[in-house]
Amino acid sequence: MPETLVAAAALAKSFRNGIAALSSVDLAVSRGEFVGVLGPSGCGKSTLLRILAGLTEPTAGRLERSGDLADNIGFVFQEPTLMPWATVWDNVYLPLRLRGAGRAAAAPRIGAMLESLGLGEFAFAYPRQLSGGMRMRVSIARALVTEPALLLLDEPFAALDEITRFKLNEELRALWQMHRCTIVFVTHSVFESVFLTNRIVVMTKRPGRIVADLPVNLPEARNASLRLTPLYVEVCRAVSAKLAEAMA
């Protein structure tokens, strides 16, 4: 039976302004899973992700993490949040530098990560010289370079054009197949969640709670042609129906 990496039980979160973001959230994520968190805007998806990361404390409930997660979580935010004064290479080097790795020791790992995301020739470019999609690639490279046990992504492709978004979906799925780290991916796009993940949890309107947990029974290897298949369309239709129920 797969090892549970992180588990939330009856999680709730309310803020000082009186807004209740989450209510009675139960979620268990096993090692190696690629889980999508799907729900309408403002339903508490980002809050849930921040709690899983340890960036926000829940108001109630319990969160249990595997022992190797203490300093081994990668987080990709909605915006790239890169250091504008640093090159692509140095942005990706940052988490390794904070862990005490020297530049020479870190260089092979950084080079391999940049190459895997198509950034090899841009290693010494600055963020201002990159497109939005390339800046997001740098953010993903920075999160993955430490080989995290858990990677959390908070709608990282929401602001990108559709062509770039589809391309990055394919690249992220391929990276997951290569590294098999555990991923929790927040989105409000049915099509994106179905293409990327192996399992989707659906949340209600705020205060968010999980009302459906759906397997995504699609081939492991996924590319652009998958989006045109009847099977993909059928899975999207089923997930859309559950989302509509959750929003009702």
N, C-alpha and C positions, 0 to 999 in steps of 0.2 A: 504493500500500500504506500503511495507517495507520501513523503514527509510534509507536514504542514509547516510552512515558512512563517506565515503571519495569520493571526485569527482575531477577529473582532466579535464580541458578544454583547448584544444590547447596547451598542454605542449610541450616545446622544450628545449633541453639542448645541448649546445656546450661548449667545453673545450678550455682552453687557447692555446693548441697546434693546434687548428683548427679543431679537430675532432667533427663532429656533431653526437651526440649519439641518440637523439630523435627529432622527428618532428611531430607537430600537433597531439599529443596523447590525445584522449578523453576516459575517463574511469570512470564509477561510480560503486561503490561497496556498496551494501546494508548490513545492520546489519544482521549477521548470515550466510552470504554467504561463500562458499568455492570456490574461484576463482583461476583458473590456468592461468598463463601467459606463453605462449609457443612461442618459436621462435629460430632461429639459433644462434649459439655462436656469441657474439659480436654485437647483434642487439639492445642492450640498455635495456635489461630486468632488470639487476641489478641496472642500473642507475635509472630506473623508480621506483623500489622498494625503493631505498634510498631517492628519492624525496617524496614518499608517507610517509616515516618514518620521514621526516624532517631533514635527515642527509645531504642532498644536496639541494641547491636552484635551481629551473629551470631558464633557460635563458629567457624564455618567457612563456606566458600562465598563467593559474590560478589554484590554488589548494585550495579546500574547505574541511575542516574537521569538524566533529561533535564536539561539545564543550567538550565532555568527553574524547577526544583523546589526550589532551595536554601532559599528563604524563602517558598514558595508552596504549602504543604500545610495543609489544614484537617483537624482531628481532632475527632470527636464520641465521647465516652466513654459507657460504660454508664449512668453517672449524669450529671445535667446539669452539675454542678460550677460553678454560678453563684455570683457574689459576693452574699451575702445582704444586704449593706448598700447595694447599688447597685440602681438601677431597671433595668427591662428595657432601656430606651434605652442606659443607661451600660454594661450588660453587653455589649450588641452593639457598642457603640462601642470597647470595650477594645482589640481587635486593631488597629483603625485608629489609636487614640491611641498605641499602642506603635510604630506606624510613622511617627508625627509628624504625623498629620492633625489639623487643628483641628476644633472642634465644628461650626462653621458650614459648613466644607467637607464634613464627613462627613454632615451632617444629611440631604441628599437621598437618599444611598445607604442610610442606616439606615432612613429612613422608607419607602422603596420595599421594602426587605427585610422590614420588619415587616408591611407591608400584604400582601405576597405570602404570608405565613405566618399571616394572620389575627390579627396581634398589634397592629394599628394603635391600637386604643383602649386597649391595656394598656401603652403606651410608658412611662408613669410609675408603673406598679405595681411592687411589689417581689416577688421570687421566692416569699416566704411566702404571698403573696396569690393565687398561681397553682396550677392543678391540675398533676399530674405530666405530663400530655400537653403542657400549655402551657409548662412549664419546659423540656421537651425541644425544643419549637419554638424557644424562645429560644436554646438551645445550637446548633441547626442554623443559625439566623439568624446567630449570632456566627461560626460556621465559614464560612458562605457570603459574608459581607459583604465579605471581602477578595478575592472572586472567585478562589478557589484553583484552580490547575491540577489538583490532586489532592485529593479529599475522601475521608477514611477514616472509616468509622463502625463502632464496635465494639458490636454488639448494643444499639443505642440504645433499642429499643422493648421489650426483654425484660421489664421490670418493669411494663408498662402493661396495663390490661385490654384484652380482645380488640377491643371496639368502637373504643376510642381508637387501638389499634395499627393496625387496618385503615384508619382515617381518615388516620393519619400515613403509612402506606404509600402511599396515593393521593397525598397532598400531596408526598411526597418524589419519587415518580415524575414528577409534573407539574413539579416544580422542575428535575429532571434534563433533561426535555424542553425546558424554557425556557432553561436556562443551558448545557447540554451539557458540563459539567465532567466530568472523569473521576472515577468513584466506585468504591471497593472497600468492600463492605458485608459485615461478618461477622455470621453468625446460625447458630442451630442449628435454625431452623424451615424445613422444606421449603416450606411454603405461602408464607411470606414471601419466601424467595429466588426462587421461581418468579414471584411476582407482580411483584417489583421489578426484577429484573435481566435482562440480555440474554445472560448467560453465567454458568455456575456451575462452580466448582472444588470438588471433594469431597475432604475430608481423612480420613485414617485416625485410629484412636486413637493416643494419645501413645506414642512420639514421632511427631508428625504429619508426614505427607507427602501430596502430592497424587496421587490415584490415578484421577481422572476429571476431564475438562474438557468440559462439556456446553453446547451452545448452547440458548438458550431461545427457541424459535420461536413467539412470541406477537405480537399486534398491538402497535405502538408505543404507542398510546394505551390506557391501562388504567384501568378503574373497577370498582366493586363487582360489576357484572353479569358481569365476566369470570370471577370465581371460581365461577360456576354453569355454565360452559360445559364440554362434553365435552373440548375441546382442553386447557383448563387442567388438568382432572382427569388427563388422560393424561400431560401433562408432569410433573405432581406424582408420578404413579405411577412414571414412568421414573427420576426423580431419587431417589425413595425407595428404589427397587431398588438404585441405585448406592451410596447411603448405607449400606444394609444390608450390601452386599458389603464396603464399606470397614471396617465395624465388626466383621465376622466374624473 
